[in-house]
Amino acid sequence: MSAVRVLIADDQALVRAGFRMILDAEDDLEVVGEASDGLQAVEQAKRLGPDVVLMDIRMPELDGIEATRRVLAAGDGTKVLMLTTFDLNEYVYDALRAGASGFLLKDVPPEQLADGIRVVAGGDALLAPSITRRLIQEFAAAGPPTGPPPRGLDELTARELEVFKLVARGLSNAEIAAELIVSETTVKTHVARMLMKLGLRDRVQAVVLAYEAGIAVPGRTGS
């Protein structure tokens, strides 16, 4: 199995060096390039075609959120994992709306950084618990939704809708499997069908949509 190819985008040379050292120690991860600002990140992503871009949010020339939009607009399958010291609500929400597949704080342990890259490269989404809580709080503060229900919602089976709500709570496949007393394979199937019917790329989009549409209600943990 080929290594996951990673591009590191951060305006601090020491941070890039630290990330490279962590990732170079992993046999299944390969750093293919570095970028010191958002414009470089977009150019390098286009030139190198990495599997995952580690993208800092605050960078000169072009911030990480706009850089993420441009990288994903190319449609070549590159995923973006946001890294920042700032877990402020507006950054979290904007990054997820821009299409980032994951969001971690820079002070995560090295093994969590490596695992996060693997998760995102595998097509799943990654939200740190603190990020999920802040996202939910943001929707709670915004009040009830006013728009129409999302397209495809009426096509979901009762079990797929249940899985949709559990995904919105930030539960992993293993946690959903335990909650519903089914296998992880079954959960993966339900998640895949739910995403397809709703026209969503990944779990992050599902979380955002669920709260925007009022499918999941902040502060309510049941279905």
Disulfide bonds with the S-S distance in Angstrom:
none
